[in-house]
Amino acid sequence: MSEYQYYEFLAVDRPLSADDQQALRAISSRARITATGFTNHYQWGDLKADPTQLLQRFFDLHVYVAIWGSKRLLIRLPGAALSQTDLDAF
C-alpha cells in the first residue's frame, strides 16, 4: 500500500544561501529547493531529517500533511514574541 506525505518549509526572514541549499540537497535529491523554500512529497519513504531541526536552522514556517490524517504547522518566532504568560495557556 502506498503512502503520501507532504513537507513544505518556507524562509520568510532571510533567503537561503547557496551553502544552505546545498546542505538541503544532501537531504533530498528530489525536493524542490529555492532561495525561499524546500518542498517534497514522499510516496515510499520519509524525510531524512528532523523537521524541527530544519526549521531551527533554515526556515520560519513548516507544513506537513500525511494521507493517514497527520497534520503539522510549525512557526519559528523570535524569543521576545511571546511571554511566559502567553505560553502558559498552552
C-alpha positions as CSV (number, residue, x, y, z in Angstrom):
1,M,0.0,0.0,0.0
2,S,1.4,3.4,-0.9
3,E,1.5,6.3,1.4
4,Y,1.7,10.1,0.9
5,Q,3.5,12.7,2.9
6,Y,3.9,16.3,2.0
7,Y,6.6,18.5,3.5
8,E,7.0,22.3,2.9
9,F,9.4,24.7,4.6
10,L,9.5,28.5,3.9
11,A,12.2,31.0,4.7
12,V,10.5,34.4,5.3
13,D,13.0,36.3,7.3
14,R,16.1,35.7,5.0
15,P,16.8,33.8,1.8
16,L,18.7,30.6,1.8
17,S,22.3,30.9,0.8
18,A,23.9,28.6,-1.8
19,D,25.5,26.7,1.0
20,D,22.2,26.3,2.8
21,Q,20.6,25.0,-0.5
22,Q,23.5,22.5,-0.9
23,A,23.0,21.2,2.6
24,L,19.3,20.7,1.9
25,R,20.1,19.0,-1.4
26,A,22.1,16.4,0.6
27,I,18.9,15.6,2.5
28,S,16.8,15.0,-0.7
29,S,17.7,14.7,-4.3
30,R,14.1,15.1,-5.4
31,A,13.0,18.1,-3.4
32,R,12.2,21.5,-5.0
33,I,14.7,23.8,-3.3
34,T,14.7,27.6,-3.9
35,A,16.1,30.6,-2.1
36,T,12.9,30.7,0.0
37,G,11.8,27.1,0.3
38,F,12.0,23.4,0.4
39,T,9.1,21.2,-0.8
40,N,8.9,17.5,-1.2
41,H,6.4,14.7,-1.1
42,Y,7.0,11.0,-0.4
43,Q,5.0,8.0,-1.5
44,W,7.5,5.4,-0.4
45,G,9.6,6.6,2.5
46,D,10.1,9.6,4.6
47,L,12.1,12.8,5.0
48,K,15.7,12.0,6.0
49,A,15.9,14.9,8.5
50,D,14.2,16.2,11.7
51,P,11.7,18.9,10.6
52,T,12.2,20.8,13.9
53,Q,15.9,21.0,13.3
54,L,15.5,22.2,9.7
55,L,13.1,24.9,11.0
56,Q,15.6,26.0,13.6
57,R,18.5,26.1,11.2
58,F,17.0,27.4,7.9
59,F,13.3,28.2,7.9
60,D,10.5,30.2,9.5
61,L,7.4,28.0,8.6
62,H,6.8,24.3,8.1
63,V,3.7,22.4,7.0
64,Y,3.3,18.6,7.0
65,V,0.3,16.6,5.8
66,A,0.1,12.8,5.6
67,I,-2.5,10.5,4.0
68,W,-3.4,9.0,7.3
69,G,-4.6,12.3,8.7
70,S,-1.5,13.7,10.4
71,K,-1.1,17.5,10.1
72,R,1.6,19.8,11.5
73,L,2.2,23.5,11.3
74,L,5.4,24.9,12.9
75,I,6.2,28.6,13.1
76,R,9.5,29.9,14.3
77,L,9.2,33.2,16.3
78,P,11.8,35.4,18.0
79,G,12.1,34.7,21.7
80,A,10.7,38.1,22.6
81,A,7.5,37.5,20.5
82,L,5.7,35.6,23.3
83,S,5.9,36.0,27.1
84,Q,5.8,33.1,29.6
85,T,2.2,34.2,30.4
86,D,1.3,33.7,26.7
87,L,2.8,30.3,26.7
88,D,1.3,29.1,30.0
89,A,-2.1,28.9,28.3
90,F,-0.7,26.0,26.2
